[in-house]
Amino acid sequence: MRADPRALRFGAAITTLVLVSVLVTESAWLLAAQAAVFALGVVRRSPYVMLFKAFVKSAPKETEDARPPRFAQLVGLVFAVAGLVGFLTGIVPLALAATAAALLAAFLNAAFGFCLGCEMYLLIRRLLPAANMEVSQ
């Protein structure tokens, strides 16, 4: 499966805005919603990508392998769940730190096109070539 990098950056921009809002409001509900978006990005397609495709009809000049961005969504999900655990148990510093880490990764992708989770995926693939790291396609 292939991915449109423009849609991925659009999704990262929305994620950045959502996570900034979570940090400002300390809203567990908003973080839970973003966690659901991350989960959908892992198993299917991110709602943010679907929104992009609803408005942008032009074909991308290039596409990329969808596995690294899906892995990045999984990493985002892990941090969002850690943040939720922090909010739900009253460990607010954990919640804020996990959310801030996810925010940093989303911002790097949105602003500079640098997908931290994608780079992690590629590094893991290089270090563990025998490991089957494929996310369902």
C-alpha positions in Angstrom: 0.0 0.0 0.0 1.2 3.5 -0.8 0.6 6.8 1.0 0.4 10.4 -0.2 3.0 12.4 1.8 0.9 15.6 1.4 -2.0 13.9 3.3 0.4 12.6 6.0 1.7 16.1 6.6 -1.8 17.5 6.7 -2.7 14.9 9.3 0.4 15.8 11.3 -0.7 19.4 11.2 -4.1 18.6 12.6 -2.6 16.3 15.2 -0.3 19.1 16.2 -3.2 21.5 16.8 -5.1 18.8 18.7 -2.2 18.0 20.9 -1.5 21.6 21.6 -5.1 21.9 22.7 -4.7 18.9 25.0 -1.7 20.5 26.7 -3.5 23.8 27.1 -6.8 22.4 28.4 -5.4 19.2 30.0 -8.4 17.4 28.4 -8.3 13.6 28.7 -11.3 13.5 26.4 -9.5 15.3 23.6 -6.5 13.1 24.0 -8.8 10.0 23.9 -10.2 11.3 20.6 -6.7 11.7 19.2 -5.8 8.2 20.5 -8.7 6.9 18.5 -7.4 8.7 15.4 -4.0 7.2 15.9 -5.6 3.7 16.3 -7.6 4.2 13.1 -4.3 5.2 11.4 -2.7 2.0 12.5 -5.5 -0.4 11.4 -7.0 1.4 8.4 -6.7 5.0 7.4 -6.5 8.1 9.5 -9.6 10.3 9.4 -7.3 13.2 8.8 -6.0 11.6 5.6 -9.6 10.9 4.5 -10.5 14.6 5.1 -7.5 15.6 3.0 -8.5 13.3 0.2 -12.1 14.7 0.3 -10.8 18.2 -0.5 -7.7 17.6 -2.5 -8.4 15.7 -5.8 -5.0 16.1 -7.5 -2.9 13.0 -7.6 0.4 13.2 -5.7 3.6 13.6 -7.6 5.1 10.8 -5.5 3.9 8.3 -3.0 5.7 6.5 -0.2 5.4 3.1 1.5 2.6 3.2 4.0 4.2 0.9 6.5 6.5 3.5 8.1 3.7 6.1 8.6 1.5 3.3 10.1 4.2 2.5 12.5 4.5 6.2 13.4 0.7 6.1 14.1 1.3 3.2 16.5 4.1 5.1 18.3 1.7 8.1 18.6 -1.0 5.7 19.9 1.4 4.5 22.6 2.2 8.0 23.7 -1.5 9.0 23.7 -2.4 6.0 25.8 0.5 6.8 28.2 -0.9 10.3 28.4 -4.4 9.0 29.1 -3.1 6.7 31.8 -1.5 9.8 33.4 -4.7 11.9 33.2 -6.9 9.0 34.5 -4.6 8.2 37.4 -4.0 11.8 38.3 -0.3 11.6 37.3 -0.6 14.8 35.3 3.2 15.2 34.7 3.1 11.8 32.9 0.1 12.9 30.9 1.7 16.2 29.9 5.1 14.6 29.1 3.6 11.9 26.9 1.4 14.4 25.1 4.4 16.7 24.6 6.5 13.9 23.1 3.7 13.1 20.6 3.3 16.8 19.9 7.0 17.1 19.1 6.9 14.2 16.6 3.7 15.6 15.0 5.2 19.0 14.7 8.4 17.8 13.1 6.4 16.0 10.5 3.9 18.9 9.9 6.5 21.7 9.8 9.6 19.9 8.2 8.3 16.7 6.7 10.5 14.7 9.1 8.5 11.7 10.3 10.2 10.6 13.5 8.2 7.4 13.8 9.0 6.6 10.2 12.7 7.0 10.9 12.3 4.7 13.9 10.6 2.1 11.7 13.5 2.2 9.2 16.1 2.0 11.9 14.4 -1.0 13.5 14.2 -2.7 10.1 17.9 -2.1 9.5 18.9 -3.4 13.0 16.5 -6.4 12.9 16.2 -7.4 9.3 14.9 -10.8 10.1 12.0 -9.4 12.2 8.7 -9.1 10.5 7.8 -5.5 11.2 5.1 -5.3 8.6 1.9 -3.6 9.8 -1.2 -5.0 8.2 -1.7 -3.5 4.8 
